[in-house]
Every structure is written in C-alpha cells, then in structure tokens.
C-alpha cells in the first residue's frame, strides 16, 4: 500500500491561489464572499501570509496550509463520536457519524478542519476519490508553478521520496504535532523554518483562521 505524501516548494509557488480555487471547485465548497446565511468561509486548503522587515527591505511570506496528516492525529483522539479515522493512512471524516460539534476544528493546531454548510466537519484527504481513480490531488494537477510534488513516500525511486531524503524538504511542526506526509521547501522569505511556529507574523496569520470557525457547540 502506497504511503502518499506531498512536498510544496515555496520557491516555485507563484502565489496565484489556483490550488485554493481548484480545491473549492473539486469538492463543491461554498465560495467567498460570506453572507448572512453563510457567515464563515469554508476551505480545505488555505494560505497564510505576512510581511517581514521594513521599507525598502520588505519580504512577504506565503504558505499554503492544509491537513498535514499528523502521525498521531489530535483530531482523532479528541473526536467525541469517533467520526475521524485513518483510511489507508490518510485522515477521513465519516459524515454519517459527525455531529458538527466543532471540537476537531478548534483543536487542530493547523486550523486545517472546518464545519461545512451542512454542519459537518471536513478537511483535506488528498482528494481520496481521485486517488481511488488513479489521479493525483487536484491541487497538484492544477498548480501553475509546478510547486507541488505528490507520490509514494515509501517508493525509493519516486520524486517525492528523493526530495524528502535530500533534506531540502521540511515538516511544518506546530505544538509538537509531527507529520510525515506534507513537507515544504522553504524560500528565502521563510527564515528560521524550524522556529516558524514562534514567529509573531506567522502566529498572527494562523490565528486569523479562528474568525471562520463557529463556536464549539454541545456534543450530545
């Protein structure tokens, strides 16, 4: 069984947001803008961005964020109705079990899960239906800059395996949630990658996700 993973090369990412749009279209996710009926924005894939430095030496960091497929998923451990599970090593949400309590969305340190317009939790599963059909995730297929590498991490001859073993690709670790499925190749704009979770600009950009999360409601 393949152990699928992804590398996002931030040196090749052109900040076009095509992955974000393609993901919404592929999964029929309600588009922006928000309105009274849909006060939150819905997305499996989002981006965080912030500026560093002062004029004229200003750098702008931009990082696409999606479910990073943690080794020990905190969302699974805290789901009160056992609606989140591993399917061939990938995190999947059973919509029939999910009661929309919002615990998983609020506890995920990456802000990678959300409650959709039907009141169910949702998040990136590498486009599981496409994988079943022998296709790559839509964000990989539609990436205009060729910044996304997808494949079997356990295949020694795969491009992703060679990239990860080259040590140029790094995990994004937040609150000790280690992952071995999504990696990034940092650009010069993301200095001190290993300490990124403590960077004020990054923390503020991640905290903006909270605006789109409904409050946790009763779980019964």
Buried (B, 14 or more C-beta within 10 A) or exposed (E): EEBBBBBBBBEBBEEEBBBBBBBBEBBEBBEEEBEEEBEBBBBBBBBBBBEBEEEEEEEEBBBBBBBBBBEEBBBBEEBEBEBBBEEEBBBBBBBEBBBBBBBBBBBBBBBBBBBBEEBBBBBBBBBBEBBEEEEBBBBBBBBEBEBBBBBBBEEEEBEBBBBBEEEBBBBBBBEEBEBBBBBBBBBEBBEEBEEBBEBEBBBEBBEEBEEBBBEBEEEE
